[in-house]
Amino acid sequence: MKAFLKLVAIEHSVFALPFAFLSALTAMQVVGDGIQWWTLLLITIAMVGARTFAMAANRIIDREIDARNPRTAKRELVTGAVSVRSAWTGAIIAIAVFLGAAALLNPLCLVLSPLAVIPLVVYPYGKRFTDWPHAILGIAQAVGPVGAWLAVTGTFVGSGPAWVLGAGVGLWIGGFDLIYACQDATVDREIGVRSVPARYGVRNALIMSSVAHVVTFGLFVWFGILTGYAWPWWIGLALTAASFAYQHTIVTPTDLSKVNRAFFTANGFVGIALFAFGVTALAL
């Protein structure tokens, strides 16, 4: 179990889960029925289930590629710490949990749940047929805030803010995936894996990441305007801007040694900070 949780990097839930909560809590305020704790629990189960399935499927599908890359050659499916059968078992359980949680939320979530699975499965194959697999990852992550809103309301009516937040989250995660992929650019070219850094170079990938995060920031501002968030949200956005600037300063085309600091520390901070200040804004 410990090896499987490491395989799916369960701690990375910190990136998307706070925005699903934020979207859900905002929708609850719009609906006016107070905090729906049971719904929040089901959203948590659905998000963790979907993400666990996505990561397990990703590792299974990419295990041969991982074995050819020195950076990923020690992953659990490559070393045998987790068997392929065990990984598939975990993935099937995770997707069943996701679908079950969606069914318990409302009929709309149940009907749409198979659509949410599509980008999760397509993403690991993306690096085989497109130079833009990062965009597929962004689409997969954008589903979270939208799905959380629909989980509360059960309707698309009035869901505009969730789509704006979802687009922001998708661009944010797709943007820092561009940074993360830069460290494999040389190896990817050698083994035939496709990505923006491998196709267009590290410098251009970092520029595209910066543009994505500028647009992300604009979408977060738009979300705050649409929802009428109180002043703490804007403090959170100021800290987010500082975090974006920090990660794009410490990672350069000639120095990729701080990619993990930018990827995990800075972006983990963004999710937690925006959630904390967003909830405070809602409370006010």
C-alpha positions as CSV (number, residue, x, y, z in Angstrom):
1,M,0.0,0.0,0.0
2,K,2.8,2.4,0.8
3,A,4.5,1.7,-2.5
4,F,1.2,2.2,-4.4
5,L,0.5,5.5,-2.7
6,K,4.0,6.6,-3.7
7,L,3.3,5.3,-7.2
8,V,0.3,7.6,-7.5
9,A,1.9,10.5,-5.7
10,I,-1.1,10.9,-3.4
11,E,0.4,14.1,-1.9
12,H,0.0,15.9,-5.2
13,S,-3.8,16.1,-4.5
14,V,-2.8,19.5,-2.9
15,F,-2.8,21.0,-6.4
16,A,-6.3,20.5,-7.6
17,L,-8.4,19.5,-4.5
18,P,-8.4,23.0,-2.9
19,F,-9.9,24.5,-6.1
20,A,-12.7,21.9,-6.1
21,F,-13.5,22.8,-2.5
22,L,-13.4,26.5,-3.3
23,S,-15.8,26.0,-6.2
24,A,-18.1,23.8,-4.2
25,L,-18.2,26.3,-1.2
26,T,-18.9,29.2,-3.6
27,A,-21.8,27.2,-5.2
28,M,-23.2,26.4,-1.7
29,Q,-23.2,30.1,-0.9
30,V,-25.0,30.8,-4.2
31,V,-27.6,28.1,-3.5
32,G,-28.0,29.4,0.1
33,D,-28.4,26.1,1.9
34,G,-25.3,26.4,4.1
35,I,-22.4,24.1,4.0
36,Q,-23.3,20.6,2.7
37,W,-20.8,18.4,4.5
38,W,-21.9,15.2,2.9
39,T,-21.5,16.7,-0.6
40,L,-18.0,17.9,0.3
41,L,-17.1,14.4,1.5
42,L,-18.3,12.9,-1.8
43,I,-16.5,15.5,-3.8
44,T,-13.3,14.6,-1.9
45,I,-13.8,10.9,-2.5
46,A,-14.5,11.6,-6.2
47,M,-11.5,13.8,-6.7
48,V,-9.1,11.5,-4.9
49,G,-10.5,8.5,-6.7
50,A,-10.3,10.1,-10.2
51,R,-6.7,11.3,-9.5
52,T,-5.6,8.0,-8.2
53,F,-6.9,6.2,-11.2
54,A,-5.3,8.8,-13.5
55,M,-1.9,8.4,-11.9
56,A,-2.0,4.6,-11.8
57,A,-3.1,4.4,-15.4
58,N,-0.4,6.9,-16.3
59,R,2.3,4.9,-14.6
60,I,1.1,1.6,-16.2
61,I,0.9,3.0,-19.7
62,D,4.3,4.8,-19.4
63,R,6.2,2.1,-17.6
64,E,8.4,1.2,-20.7
65,I,9.1,4.9,-21.3
66,D,9.9,5.4,-17.6
67,A,12.4,2.5,-17.8
68,R,14.3,4.3,-20.6
69,N,14.6,7.6,-18.7
70,P,17.2,7.8,-15.9
71,R,15.1,10.3,-14.0
72,T,12.1,7.9,-13.9
73,A,13.9,4.5,-14.0
74,K,13.4,4.0,-10.2
75,R,9.6,4.3,-10.3
76,E,7.7,1.5,-8.6
77,L,6.5,-0.3,-11.7
78,V,9.9,-0.2,-13.3
79,T,11.7,-1.6,-10.2
80,G,9.0,-4.1,-9.4
81,A,8.1,-2.5,-6.0
82,V,4.5,-2.6,-7.4
83,S,3.4,-5.2,-9.9
84,V,1.4,-4.3,-12.9
85,R,-1.4,-6.4,-11.6
86,S,-1.5,-4.6,-8.3
87,A,-1.4,-1.2,-10.1
88,W,-4.3,-2.3,-12.3
89,T,-6.2,-3.5,-9.2
90,G,-5.7,-0.1,-7.5
91,A,-6.7,1.8,-10.7
92,I,-9.9,-0.2,-11.1
93,I,-10.8,0.3,-7.4
94,A,-10.1,4.0,-7.7
95,I,-12.3,4.4,-10.8
96,A,-15.1,2.5,-9.2
97,V,-14.9,4.7,-6.1
98,F,-15.0,7.8,-8.4
99,L,-18.1,6.6,-10.3
100,G,-19.8,5.6,-7.1
101,A,-19.2,9.0,-5.5
102,A,-20.5,10.7,-8.7
103,A,-23.7,8.5,-8.6
104,L,-24.3,9.5,-5.0
105,L,-23.9,13.2,-5.7
106,N,-26.6,13.7,-8.3
107,P,-27.9,12.3,-11.7
108,L,-26.0,15.0,-13.7
109,C,-22.6,14.1,-12.1
110,L,-23.3,10.4,-12.8
111,V,-24.1,11.0,-16.5
112,L,-21.0,13.3,-17.0
113,S,-18.6,11.1,-15.0
114,P,-17.5,9.0,-18.0
115,L,-16.6,12.2,-19.9
116,A,-14.4,13.3,-17.0
117,V,-12.5,10.0,-17.3
118,I,-11.6,10.5,-21.0
119,P,-8.8,13.0,-20.6
120,L,-7.4,11.0,-17.7
121,V,-6.9,8.1,-20.0
122,V,-5.9,10.1,-23.1
123,Y,-3.2,12.1,-21.3
124,P,-0.5,9.3,-21.0
125,Y,-1.0,8.5,-24.6
126,G,-0.7,12.1,-25.6
127,K,3.1,12.2,-25.6
128,R,2.9,9.6,-28.3
129,F,0.8,11.5,-30.8
130,T,1.1,15.2,-30.0
131,D,3.7,17.8,-28.9
132,W,1.1,19.2,-26.6
133,P,0.3,16.6,-24.0
134,H,0.4,19.4,-21.4
135,A,-2.9,20.7,-22.8
136,I,-4.6,17.4,-22.3
137,L,-3.4,17.5,-18.6
138,G,-4.8,21.0,-18.3
139,I,-8.2,19.8,-19.6
140,A,-8.3,16.9,-17.2
141,Q,-7.5,19.3,-14.3
142,A,-10.1,21.9,-15.4
143,V,-12.8,19.3,-14.8
144,G,-12.4,19.5,-11.0
145,P,-13.8,23.0,-10.2
146,V,-16.6,22.5,-12.8
147,G,-17.5,19.1,-11.5
148,A,-17.5,20.4,-7.9
149,W,-19.9,23.2,-8.8
150,L,-22.3,20.7,-10.6
151,A,-22.1,18.4,-7.6
152,V,-23.6,21.1,-5.4
153,T,-26.2,22.6,-7.9
154,G,-27.0,19.7,-10.1
155,T,-27.4,22.1,-13.1
156,F,-25.3,24.0,-15.6
157,V,-27.4,27.1,-14.9
158,G,-25.3,29.8,-13.3
159,S,-22.1,27.8,-13.5
160,G,-20.1,30.5,-15.3
161,P,-17.7,31.2,-12.4
162,A,-16.8,27.5,-12.2
163,W,-15.9,27.4,-15.8
164,V,-13.6,30.4,-15.4
165,L,-12.0,28.9,-12.3
166,G,-11.6,25.6,-14.1
167,A,-10.0,27.2,-17.1
168,G,-7.6,29.0,-14.7
169,V,-6.7,25.8,-12.9
170,G,-6.2,24.0,-16.2
171,L,-3.8,26.6,-17.6
172,W,-2.0,26.8,-14.2
173,I,-1.3,23.1,-14.1
174,G,-0.6,22.8,-17.8
175,G,1.8,25.7,-17.4
176,F,3.8,24.2,-14.7
177,D,3.8,20.9,-16.4
178,L,5.7,22.7,-19.2
179,I,8.3,23.6,-16.7
180,Y,8.5,20.1,-15.3
181,A,8.8,18.6,-18.8
182,C,11.9,20.7,-19.5
183,Q,14.1,18.5,-17.4
184,D,13.4,15.5,-19.8
185,A,13.7,17.4,-23.1
186,T,17.0,15.8,-24.2
187,V,16.0,12.3,-23.2
188,D,12.6,12.7,-24.8
189,R,14.1,13.5,-28.1
190,E,16.3,10.5,-27.9
191,I,13.6,8.0,-27.1
192,G,10.8,9.6,-29.2
193,V,8.6,11.1,-26.5
194,R,6.8,14.2,-27.6
195,S,6.4,17.4,-25.6
196,V,6.7,21.1,-26.1
197,P,10.3,21.3,-24.7
198,A,11.4,18.4,-26.8
199,R,9.9,19.9,-30.0
200,Y,10.4,23.6,-29.5
201,G,13.2,23.8,-27.0
202,V,13.4,24.6,-23.3
203,R,13.5,28.4,-23.7
204,N,10.3,28.5,-25.8
205,A,8.6,26.1,-23.3
206,L,9.5,28.4,-20.4
207,I,8.1,31.4,-22.3
208,M,4.9,29.5,-23.1
209,S,4.6,28.6,-19.4
210,S,5.0,32.2,-18.4
211,V,2.2,33.2,-20.8
212,A,0.0,30.5,-19.5
213,H,0.4,31.7,-16.0
214,V,-0.2,35.3,-16.9
215,V,-3.5,34.2,-18.4
216,T,-4.2,32.0,-15.3
217,F,-3.8,35.0,-13.1
218,G,-6.2,37.0,-15.3
219,L,-8.8,34.2,-15.0
220,F,-8.4,34.0,-11.2
221,V,-9.0,37.8,-11.1
222,W,-12.1,37.3,-13.3
223,F,-13.4,34.6,-11.0
224,G,-13.1,36.9,-8.0
225,I,-15.0,39.6,-9.9
226,L,-17.8,37.2,-10.9
227,T,-18.2,35.9,-7.4
228,G,-17.9,39.2,-5.6
229,Y,-15.2,37.8,-3.3
230,A,-14.2,40.0,-0.4
231,W,-10.8,41.6,0.0
232,P,-8.9,38.5,1.3
233,W,-9.1,36.9,-2.2
234,W,-7.1,39.8,-3.6
235,I,-4.4,39.3,-1.0
236,G,-4.3,35.7,-2.0
237,L,-3.9,36.7,-5.6
238,A,-1.1,39.0,-4.8
239,L,0.7,36.1,-3.1
240,T,-0.1,34.0,-6.1
241,A,1.5,36.6,-8.4
242,A,4.6,36.5,-6.2
243,S,4.7,32.7,-6.4
244,F,4.4,32.7,-10.2
245,A,7.2,35.3,-10.5
246,Y,9.4,33.3,-8.1
247,Q,9.1,30.0,-10.0
248,H,9.7,31.6,-13.3
249,T,12.8,33.4,-11.9
250,I,14.5,30.3,-10.4
251,V,14.0,28.1,-13.5
252,T,16.0,29.2,-16.6
253,P,17.0,27.6,-19.8
254,T,20.5,27.2,-18.5
255,D,19.6,26.1,-14.9
256,L,16.9,23.5,-14.4
257,S,18.2,22.4,-11.0
258,K,15.4,24.1,-9.2
259,V,12.5,22.6,-11.2
260,N,11.3,20.5,-8.3
261,R,11.2,23.6,-6.0
262,A,9.2,25.5,-8.6
263,F,6.9,22.5,-9.3
264,F,6.2,21.2,-5.8
265,T,6.8,24.1,-3.3
266,A,5.7,27.1,-5.2
267,N,2.6,25.6,-6.9
268,G,1.6,23.7,-3.7
269,F,1.7,27.1,-2.0
270,V,-0.6,28.6,-4.7
271,G,-3.3,26.0,-4.1
272,I,-3.3,26.2,-0.3
273,A,-3.0,30.0,-0.2
274,L,-5.8,30.7,-2.7
275,F,-8.1,28.2,-0.9
276,A,-7.4,29.8,2.5
277,F,-7.9,33.3,1.4
278,G,-10.9,32.3,-0.8
279,V,-12.7,30.7,2.1
280,T,-11.9,33.7,4.3
281,A,-13.4,35.9,1.6
282,L,-16.5,33.7,1.5
283,A,-16.9,33.9,5.2
284,L,-16.8,37.7,5.1
